[in-house]
């Protein structure tokens, strides 16, 4: 099938024809000539010293209209010339690029510019000659040409048609290089501008990072750091809140599992903290927008997810950039999705693709395809291949199928806008196979996307810190690694395997007595940040790396900034506990694990730290001390032992969620399990009975039982007085008496 000429050329030419009209009135006045024509045979000699002198003389002798002498010719020259010039350039560029089946490169642009310059001068040179001759006579008292017609007749009578092109050879020699360079410079400037804009957009994948940010730099920051802090922003949190407070752990886990299946992490904050030889921690906060895009080459995940209006309303109030999320969000594949994609790619490489039925309406199209291929094969002087234009994906699939099944030895290659059917040599086949493998790997690497960062965090084995982090960890695993398992114990095993050292700062403030005295139950992240800025928490000093200046100003509820706040608060809390409990420890002693003490350099080829100027100078030491996180590579410092691998739980009888051990109940002294003696629990009657004891909440467990939670424990609450109607058991004892632990 012959590739048709694109009709898009017509509007291009139509638009360029009139391009010279608007500029003609302003470009015509500066045309007076400053040449010195010799006037003989009763013609007065006129000599001009400059263009300005000629303009004054014209105004003096001919008035303002004298400046527009030859205006009609000038208008015709510019209108026609501009149309030929730009229309010729676009047409030539289009034809040259499509002959080569490629987009227009610098060579095509250079050649098209020179050709259009020559075409333009060939068309307008006669008009320009006549215009110049008439304008040259404007100051003579006895002009040689009284009209344009007279000038044209005299030139024709003297030299014929050739007279209108006298001197054009020099003009054409000059035109080609000038106009070639004009368009080449113009087009390449546009390319540079587009590339610069694209680089800026890619750099903003991580919210305002340094321009040179790359996965290697993220990996380097993770490998060299002491602590990794995380935070997430989600498209929604969980099902609408119920009044139920005493969930079993399996019920709570099922709620979190359901949340990971409904909602997504849409922004992920990561902040690394590295001890520096200057006696401080250097923080590197990263902020990533995460979007489940399908625009990843041949990888199409096309995910479905839910949003919660309340969550989006909150994000809008925090100036969340939804455009950046959609247009610049990083894609991802889980491990299973990556495996399936690679298997599918391998199958396609082997052409192991099932055939599709031929629709009756496509029979003429396929007949024409076969005819073109057969004619090409029968032609003894055939070209390298035959081009087949398919209008949609279905037709393209049919062409590939036909060539694969009916034409052994031929290969169908997808091109931009058509399919090339050709016969490849062995070397060409090997080259094509290599290119396809490279493209598959590139597509897959891009599609894996943000999961690579999660893998880096997991493989590092570093201390992972979050604030109220159970939901964050659930989403990290469920969204980027694999769907959460059905059983709670399986989830615990998986989470601990991926992140063996986790600390929740919210739980840390609740479980450590020294911290609970300060914070009480007010443990919101902003409150922790405020309290740890006081004098008691001055150690250690924490500075943001100079290449990450975004969070020098507060940006609360942006994931990167919240991760920075979480990590900073953790280091100060851990240092505070260590100083109180182990004041005689030699804090300066380095734990026996590998650490890097120098921060990033501004460039790979620099040999000095960013704060050095190349000379040997004494480095200022800020005097803060390093927090002892580990005694060795596998043993956490005693000051952190109570908080390790535990996360806070609300609306629960349990103290915390324990990623390693079974949970315990110790602090729910106001909670009880109430069982009806009769086998059926009348909730209205139960409310009436227990209202006399004090303010409380009743939560139905099943048809015969409920949970009773007092706001404050009554001074006199005798369980025996209710024994005729209810069996009342303290919640801790109730869970201990259960045959199956609630966490299983």
C-alpha positions in Angstrom: 0.0 0.0 0.0 1.5 3.3 -1.0 1.9 5.7 1.9 -0.3 8.8 1.2 1.0 12.3 1.4 -0.3 13.9 4.7 -3.1 16.4 4.2 -1.6 18.3 7.1 0.5 20.1 4.5 -2.4 22.0 3.1 -3.2 24.1 6.2 0.5 24.7 6.7 0.8 26.2 3.2 -2.4 28.2 3.5 -1.2 29.8 6.7 2.2 30.7 5.4 0.9 32.4 2.2 -0.4 35.4 4.1 2.4 35.6 6.6 4.1 38.6 4.9 1.0 40.8 4.8 1.1 42.2 8.4 4.8 43.2 8.2 4.7 44.9 4.8 3.6 48.4 5.9 6.4 48.6 8.5 9.1 47.1 6.3 8.4 49.2 3.3 9.5 52.7 4.5 13.1 51.8 5.2 13.7 50.8 1.6 15.2 54.1 0.1 18.5 53.4 -1.6 21.7 55.1 -0.6 23.3 54.3 -3.9 24.6 57.0 -6.2 23.0 56.5 -9.6 24.7 58.5 -12.4 22.1 60.4 -14.4 23.1 61.4 -17.9 21.3 62.8 -20.9 19.7 65.8 -19.2 19.2 63.9 -15.9 20.4 65.6 -12.8 23.1 63.8 -10.8 21.9 62.9 -7.2 24.2 61.7 -4.5 23.1 60.2 -1.2 25.5 60.0 1.8 23.3 57.7 4.0 19.9 56.1 4.3 19.0 58.7 6.9 19.9 61.5 4.4 17.8 59.8 1.7 14.8 59.5 4.0 15.0 63.2 4.9 15.2 64.1 1.2 12.2 61.9 0.4 10.1 63.4 3.1 11.1 66.9 2.0 10.4 66.4 -1.7 7.7 63.7 -1.8 6.1 63.7 1.6 5.2 60.8 3.8 3.7 58.8 0.9 7.1 59.0 -0.8 8.4 56.5 1.8 5.9 54.0 0.5 7.0 54.2 -3.1 6.8 50.7 -4.7 4.5 49.5 -1.8 2.3 47.4 -4.0 5.4 45.5 -5.4 6.8 45.2 -1.9 3.4 43.7 -0.7 3.4 41.2 -3.5 7.0 40.2 -3.0 6.6 39.6 0.8 3.2 37.9 0.6 4.2 35.5 -2.1 7.8 35.1 -0.9 6.9 34.4 2.7 4.3 31.8 1.6 6.9 30.1 -0.6 9.6 30.4 2.0 7.8 28.8 5.0 5.5 26.6 3.0 8.5 25.3 1.0 10.4 24.6 4.2 7.7 22.6 5.9 6.9 20.7 2.7 10.5 19.9 1.9 11.2 18.8 5.5 8.1 16.6 5.5 9.0 14.9 2.2 12.6 14.4 3.1 11.8 12.9 6.5 9.1 10.5 5.2 11.4 9.3 2.4 13.7 8.1 5.2 10.9 6.9 7.5 12.4 9.0 10.3 11.7 12.3 12.0 13.4 15.4 10.7 16.9 15.6 12.1 19.6 18.4 11.8 20.6 17.2 8.3 17.1 17.3 7.0 16.5 20.7 8.6 19.7 22.1 7.0 18.9 20.8 3.6 15.2 21.9 3.7 16.2 25.4 4.8 18.6 25.9 1.9 16.1 24.5 -0.7 13.3 26.8 0.6 15.6 29.8 0.4 16.4 29.0 -3.3 12.8 28.4 -4.1 11.8 31.7 -2.5 14.3 33.8 -4.5 13.5 32.1 -7.8 9.8 33.1 -7.3 10.3 36.7 -6.0 13.5 37.8 -7.8 11.7 39.5 -10.7 9.4 41.3 -8.3 12.3 42.4 -6.2 14.2 43.7 -9.3 11.3 45.8 -10.5 10.6 47.1 -7.0 14.3 48.1 -6.6 14.5 49.9 -10.0 11.3 52.0 -9.2 12.4 52.9 -5.7 15.8 54.0 -7.0 14.2 56.7 -9.1 12.2 58.4 -6.3 14.4 61.5 -5.8 15.0 62.2 -9.5 13.1 65.1 -10.9 12.6 63.1 -14.2 12.1 59.4 -13.2 13.1 56.9 -15.9 10.0 54.7 -15.2 6.6 56.3 -14.9 4.9 53.0 -13.9 5.5 49.4 -13.1 4.2 48.4 -16.4 6.8 50.6 -18.3 9.6 49.2 -16.1 8.6 45.6 -16.9 8.2 46.3 -20.6 11.7 47.9 -20.9 13.4 45.0 -19.1 11.6 42.5 -21.3 12.4 44.4 -24.5 16.0 44.8 -23.6 16.9 41.2 -22.4 13.7 39.1 -22.5 12.8 36.8 -19.6 16.5 36.4 -18.7 16.5 40.1 -17.9 14.3 39.5 -14.8 16.9 37.1 -13.4 20.1 39.1 -14.1 22.4 38.6 -11.1 20.4 35.8 -9.5 23.3 33.3 -9.5 25.1 35.3 -6.8 21.9 35.6 -4.8 21.2 31.8 -4.9 24.8 31.0 -3.9 24.3 33.2 -0.9 20.8 32.0 -0.2 21.5 28.4 0.4 24.0 28.6 3.3 22.2 31.6 4.9 18.8 30.0 5.1 20.1 26.5 5.9 21.8 27.9 9.0 18.8 30.0 9.8 16.4 27.1 10.1 19.0 24.7 11.6 19.8 27.1 14.4 16.0 27.8 15.0 15.0 24.2 15.1 17.9 23.1 17.3 17.2 26.0 19.7 13.7 24.6 20.0 15.0 21.2 20.7 17.4 22.4 23.4 14.5 24.4 25.0 12.2 21.3 25.0 15.0 19.1 26.4 15.7 21.6 29.1 12.0 21.7 30.0 11.8 17.9 30.0 14.9 17.6 32.2 13.3 20.1 34.7 10.1 18.0 34.8 12.1 14.8 35.3 14.1 16.4 38.1 10.8 17.3 39.8 9.8 13.6 40.0 11.4 14.0 43.4 10.0 17.2 44.7 12.5 19.9 43.8 15.6 17.7 44.1 19.1 18.6 42.9 19.2 18.5 39.1 21.6 15.5 39.1 19.4 13.3 41.3 19.4 9.7 40.1 18.6 6.2 41.4 22.3 5.7 42.1 22.3 8.8 44.4 19.2 7.5 46.2 20.8 4.1 46.7 24.0 5.8 47.9 22.1 7.9 50.5 20.4 4.7 51.8 23.6 2.7 52.0 25.6 5.3 53.8 23.0 6.4 56.4 22.4 5.5 60.0 18.6 5.9 60.0 15.8 5.9 57.4 12.6 7.7 58.2 9.5 7.2 56.1 6.0 8.8 55.7 3.2 8.4 53.2 0.2 10.3 51.9 -2.7 8.1 50.9 -5.7 8.3 48.5 -7.8 7.2 51.5 -7.4 5.7 54.9 -9.9 2.9 55.7 -13.6 2.1 55.8 -15.8 4.7 57.5 -15.1 4.8 61.2 -17.3 2.7 63.4 -18.0 3.1 67.1 -16.3 -0.3 67.8 -13.1 0.1 70.0 -12.0 -3.3 71.0 -11.1 -5.0 67.7 -9.3 -8.3 67.8 -5.9 -8.2 66.1 -7.2 -10.3 63.2 -10.1 -7.9 62.7 -7.8 -4.9 62.8 -5.4 -6.6 60.4 -8.3 -7.3 58.0 -9.2 -3.7 58.1 -5.7 -2.6 57.2 -5.5 -5.3 54.5 -8.8 -4.0 53.0 -7.4 -0.5 53.0 -4.3 -1.6 51.0 -6.6 -3.1 48.4 -8.8 0.0 48.1 -6.4 2.9 48.4 -2.9 3.8 47.2 0.2 5.6 48.4 0.2 8.7 46.3 3.2 10.4 47.9 6.1 8.8 49.6 8.5 10.6 51.9 12.0 9.2 52.6 14.7 10.9 54.7 18.1 9.5 55.4 20.2 10.6 58.4 24.0 10.2 58.1 26.5 10.9 60.9 29.1 13.5 59.7 32.7 13.9 60.9 31.8 17.5 61.9 29.8 16.2 64.8 26.2 16.2 63.4 23.7 14.3 61.4 23.1 15.3 57.7 19.6 14.8 56.5 18.6 14.1 52.9 14.8 14.3 52.5 13.3 12.9 49.3 9.6 13.4 48.3 8.2 11.1 45.6 4.8 11.3 43.8 3.5 7.8 43.0 1.0 7.3 40.3 -0.1 3.9 38.8 0.4 5.1 35.2 0.1 2.8 32.2 2.2 5.0 30.0 5.2 2.8 30.3 6.1 1.6 26.8 4.6 -1.9 26.4 3.8 -2.3 30.1 0.2 -1.6 30.9 -1.0 -2.2 34.5 -4.2 -0.1 34.3 -4.9 -0.3 38.0 -8.2 0.5 39.7 -8.2 2.3 43.0 -10.5 4.3 45.3 -10.3 7.7 46.7 -11.7 9.1 49.9 -13.3 12.6 49.7 -12.1 13.5 53.2 -8.6 12.5 52.4 -8.5 14.5 49.2 -10.1 17.5 50.9 -7.3 17.4 53.5 -4.6 17.2 50.8 -6.0 20.1 48.9 -5.9 22.2 52.0 -2.2 21.2 52.4 -1.5 22.4 48.8 -1.0 18.9 47.4 0.0 19.2 43.7 -2.5 16.8 42.0 -1.2 17.8 38.5 2.3 16.7 39.5 0.9 13.5 40.9 -0.9 12.5 37.7 1.6 13.8 35.1 4.9 13.2 36.9 4.0 10.4 39.3 6.4 7.5 39.3 5.0 4.1 38.2 5.6 0.8 39.9 5.2 -3.0 39.5 5.0 -5.6 42.2 7.4 -8.5 42.1 4.7 -10.8 40.7 3.7 -8.2 38.0 7.3 -7.8 37.0 7.7 -11.6 36.7 4.5 -11.8 34.5 5.7 -9.0 32.3 9.0 -10.7 31.7 7.3 -14.0 30.8 4.9 -12.2 28.4 7.9 -10.4 26.8 9.7 -13.7 26.4 6.7 -15.2 24.8 6.4 -12.4 22.3 10.0 -12.6 21.5 9.4 -16.2 20.4 6.3 -15.1 18.4 4.3 -17.4 20.6 1.1 -15.3 20.1 -2.3 -16.8 19.6 -4.1 -16.1 16.3 -7.1 -13.9 16.2 -10.1 -14.4 13.8 -10.4 -12.3 10.7 -13.5 -10.0 10.6 -15.4 -10.1 7.3 -15.1 -6.3 6.9 -11.3 -6.7 7.0 -11.1 -9.3 4.2 -10.5 -6.6 1.5 -7.7 -5.1 3.6 -6.0 -8.4 4.0 -6.4 -9.3 0.3 -4.6 -6.0 -0.5 -1.9 -6.8 2.0 -1.2 -10.2 0.4 -1.2 -8.6 -3.0 1.4 -6.0 -2.0 3.6 -8.6 -0.4 3.3 -11.0 -3.4 4.1 -8.3 -5.9 7.1 -7.3 -3.9 8.4 -10.8 -3.8 7.9 -11.3 -7.5 9.7 -8.1 -8.4 13.2 -9.0 -9.4 14.4 -5.4 -8.7 12.5 -5.1 -5.5 13.4 -2.7 -2.8 14.4 -3.7 0.7 10.8 -4.1 1.9 7.2 -3.1 1.4 5.3 -0.7 3.6 1.8 -1.7 4.9 -0.3 1.1 6.3 -2.7 -0.2 9.0 -5.4 2.1 10.4 -5.8 0.5 13.9 -4.3 -2.0 16.3 -6.6 -4.8 15.0 -5.3 -4.4 11.4 -1.7 -4.3 12.7 -2.2 -7.5 14.6 -3.6 -9.1 11.4 -0.6 -8.1 9.4 1.8 -9.5 11.9 -0.2 -12.7 12.0 -0.3 -13.1 8.2 3.4 -12.6 7.8 4.2 -15.0 10.7 1.9 -17.7 9.4 2.1 -17.4 5.6 5.5 -15.9 4.7 8.3 -17.9 6.2 11.6 -15.9 6.2 9.9 -12.5 6.2 9.7 -10.2 9.2 7.1 -7.6 9.9 8.6 -4.6 11.7 6.5 -1.9 13.3 7.3 1.6 12.3 5.8 4.9 13.1 2.5 4.9 11.1 3.1 1.7 9.1 4.5 -1.8 9.1 7.6 -2.7 7.1 7.6 -6.2 5.7 11.1 -7.3 4.8 13.6 -10.1 4.7 16.4 -9.8 7.2 19.9 -11.3 7.1 21.1 -13.3 10.0 23.1 -10.3 11.2 20.1 -8.1 11.0 18.0 -10.6 12.8 20.5 -10.8 15.6 20.7 -7.0 15.8 16.9 -6.7 15.9 16.7 -9.4 18.6 19.3 -7.4 20.7 17.3 -4.2 20.2 14.1 -5.8 21.3 15.7 -7.3 24.4 17.1 -3.9 25.3 13.7 -2.2 24.8 12.0 -4.9 26.9 14.5 -4.4 29.7 14.3 -0.6 29.5 10.4 -0.8 29.6 10.5 -3.2 32.5 13.1 -1.1 34.5 11.0 2.0 34.0 7.8 0.2 35.0 9.3 -1.4 38.1 9.8 2.3 39.0 9.4 3.1 42.7 9.5 -0.5 43.9 13.2 -0.3 43.4 13.4 2.3 46.2 11.4 -0.1 48.5 13.8 -2.9 47.6 16.8 -0.6 48.5 15.3 0.2 51.9 14.6 -3.5 52.6 18.0 -4.7 51.5 19.8 -2.1 53.6 18.8 -3.6 56.9 18.9 -0.1 58.4 16.7 1.2 61.2 13.3 2.2 59.7 11.5 4.9 61.6 7.9 6.0 61.1 5.1 7.8 63.1 2.0 5.6 63.7 3.6 3.4 61.0 1.5 0.2 60.9 -0.7 1.5 58.0 2.4 2.8 56.2 4.2 -0.5 56.4 1.0 -2.4 55.3 0.7 -0.1 52.2 4.4 -0.4 51.4 4.2 -4.2 51.2 0.7 -4.4 49.7 1.3 -1.8 47.0 4.9 -2.4 45.9 5.8 -6.0 46.9 2.8 -8.3 47.0 -0.8 -8.5 48.1 -1.1 -8.9 51.9 -1.6 -12.5 53.1 -4.9 -13.6 54.6 -3.4 -14.6 58.0 -2.0 -12.0 60.5 1.0 -14.2 61.4 2.0 -14.5 57.8 1.9 -10.7 57.5 4.1 -10.3 60.6 6.7 -12.7 59.2 6.8 -11.0 55.8 7.0 -7.5 57.3 9.8 -8.5 59.8 11.7 -10.2 57.0 11.6 -7.0 54.8 12.2 -4.5 57.6 13.9 -6.2 60.5 14.4 -3.0 62.6 11.4 -0.7 62.9 10.6 1.9 65.5 7.3 3.9 65.7 7.9 7.2 67.4 4.3 7.5 68.5 4.5 4.2 70.3 8.0 5.1 71.6 6.5 8.2 73.4 3.8 6.1 74.9 5.8 3.1 76.1 8.9 4.9 77.6 8.0 6.4 81.0 10.5 9.3 80.7 8.9 10.3 77.4 5.3 9.7 78.6 5.9 12.3 81.4 6.7 14.9 78.7 4.2 14.1 76.0 1.4 12.2 77.7 -1.2 11.3 75.2 -0.4 14.2 72.9 1.9 12.6 70.5 0.9 14.1 67.1 3.9 14.5 64.8 3.8 18.3 65.0 3.8 18.1 68.8 6.8 15.9 68.8 8.6 18.3 66.5 7.8 21.2 68.8 8.8 19.5 72.0 12.1 18.1 70.7 13.1 21.6 69.7 13.4 22.5 73.4 16.7 22.6 75.3 16.4 19.1 76.8 16.6 17.7 73.2 19.4 19.7 71.8 21.5 16.6 71.0 22.2 15.6 68.3 22.5 18.5 65.9 20.7 17.8 62.6 21.3 19.8 59.4 19.8 19.4 55.9 22.3 18.6 53.2 22.9 21.8 51.0 21.6 20.0 47.9 18.2 19.5 49.6 17.1 23.0 50.6 13.3 22.5 50.1 12.6 21.7 53.7 14.6 24.6 55.2 11.1 26.1 55.4 8.2 24.2 57.0 6.0 22.1 54.7 3.9 20.1 57.0 1.9 17.1 55.6 4.2 16.8 52.6 5.5 13.3 52.9 9.2 14.2 52.5 9.0 16.9 55.2 7.0 14.6 57.6 9.7 11.9 57.1 12.3 14.6 58.0 10.4 15.6 61.1 9.9 11.9 62.1 13.6 11.0 61.8 14.7 14.2 63.5 12.3 13.6 66.5 13.5 9.9 66.7 17.2 10.8 67.0 16.5 13.4 69.7 14.2 11.1 71.6 16.7 8.2 71.4 19.6 10.5 72.5 17.5 11.8 75.4 16.7 8.3 76.7 20.4 7.2 76.2 21.7 10.2 78.2 19.2 9.6 81.0 19.6 5.8 81.3 23.3 5.4 80.4 25.1 8.6 81.3 28.5 6.9 81.8 28.5 5.3 78.3 31.3 6.4 76.0 29.0 7.8 73.5 31.8 8.7 71.1 32.8 5.0 70.7 31.8 3.7 67.3 29.6 0.6 67.1 31.3 -2.3 65.3 29.4 -1.9 62.1 30.5 -0.3 58.9 29.6 3.4 58.6 30.5 6.2 56.2 31.2 9.5 58.0 31.5 11.8 55.0 28.5 13.3 53.4 28.0 13.5 49.7 30.2 15.7 47.6 28.8 18.1 45.1 30.3 16.3 42.2 31.8 12.8 41.7 35.2 14.2 40.7 35.6 16.4 43.7 38.1 15.2 46.3 37.0 17.4 49.2 33.7 17.8 51.2 31.3 20.5 50.0 32.3 22.7 52.9 36.0 22.7 52.0 37.5 25.1 49.5 40.4 22.9 48.5 42.9 24.0 51.1 43.8 22.1 54.3 41.6 23.8 57.0 40.4 22.8 60.4 36.8 21.5 60.1 34.4 22.9 62.7 33.0 20.4 65.1 29.5 21.1 66.3 30.0 19.1 69.4 26.9 16.9 69.4 27.2 13.1 70.0 26.2 10.2 67.8 23.2 8.2 68.9 24.1 4.6 69.7 21.4 2.6 67.7 23.1 -0.8 67.8 25.6 -2.5 70.0 26.6 -4.7 67.0 25.2 -5.5 63.6 22.3 -7.5 65.1 21.7 -6.1 68.6 19.8 -2.9 69.2 20.9 -0.5 71.9 19.0 -1.2 75.3 17.5 2.3 75.2 15.5 1.3 72.1 14.7 -2.3 73.0 11.2 -1.6 74.4 10.2 0.2 71.1 11.8 -2.1 68.6 9.4 -3.7 66.0 6.2 -2.4 67.7 3.6 0.0 66.4 0.9 1.9 68.3 -2.7 0.7 68.1 -5.8 2.8 68.8 -9.3 1.5 69.5 -7.8 -1.7 70.7 -7.4 -3.6 74.0 -3.8 -4.4 73.1 -0.8 -2.2 74.1 0.7 -2.3 70.6 1.1 -4.2 67.4 4.1 -6.4 67.7 5.8 -7.5 64.4 7.7 -10.3 66.2 6.0 -11.5 69.3 2.5 -12.1 70.5 0.7 -8.9 71.8 -0.2 -8.4 75.4 -2.8 -6.5 77.3 -1.7 -4.6 80.4 -3.1 -1.1 80.4 -6.8 -1.7 79.6 -8.1 -1.7 83.2 -11.3 0.0 82.2 -12.4 -2.7 79.6 -14.4 -5.9 80.2 -15.9 -8.7 78.3 -19.6 -9.2 79.2 -21.4 -12.5 78.5 -25.2 -12.9 78.9 -26.1 -15.8 81.2 -29.3 -16.5 79.3 -27.5 -16.8 76.0 -29.1 -13.7 74.4 -27.8 -10.2 75.2 -30.4 -7.4 75.4 -28.2 -4.3 74.7 -30.9 -1.9 76.0 -31.1 -3.7 79.3 -27.3 -3.8 79.6 -27.0 -0.1 79.0 -29.6 0.5 81.8 -27.8 -1.8 84.2 -24.2 -0.4 83.7 -25.3 3.3 83.5 -25.5 3.3 87.3 -21.8 2.4 87.5 -20.5 5.3 85.4 -20.1 6.8 82.0 -19.3 4.0 79.5 -19.5 2.6 76.0 -21.0 -0.8 75.1 -19.8 -2.6 71.9 -21.7 -5.7 70.8 -19.4 -8.7 70.1 -22.0 -11.2 69.1 -25.6 -12.1 70.0 -24.7 -13.1 73.5 -21.8 -10.9 74.4 -20.4 -7.4 74.3 -17.5 -5.3 75.4 -17.8 -2.7 78.2 -15.5 0.2 78.4 -15.6 2.8 81.1 -14.4 6.4 80.5 -13.0 6.3 84.1 -12.9 3.2 86.3 -15.7 3.4 88.9 -14.5 3.4 92.5 -16.9 0.6 93.3 -17.4 -2.0 90.5 -18.2 -5.3 92.1 -18.3 -8.0 89.4 -20.2 -10.4 91.7 -23.3 -8.2 91.9 -24.0 -8.8 88.2 -23.4 -12.6 88.2 -27.0 -13.5 88.0 -27.4 -11.8 84.6 -23.8 -11.4 83.2 -20.4 -13.1 83.3 -18.0 -10.1 83.4 -14.3 -10.8 82.7 -11.5 -8.2 82.6 -10.3 -7.8 79.0 -6.8 -9.0 79.7 -8.0 -12.1 81.5 -10.6 -12.7 78.7 -7.9 -12.8 76.0 -5.6 -15.0 78.1 -8.5 -17.5 78.6 -9.2 -17.8 74.9 -8.2 -21.1 73.5 -6.8 -19.4 70.3 -4.7 -16.2 70.8 -6.4 -13.3 69.2 -3.4 -12.6 67.0 -3.8 -15.8 65.1 
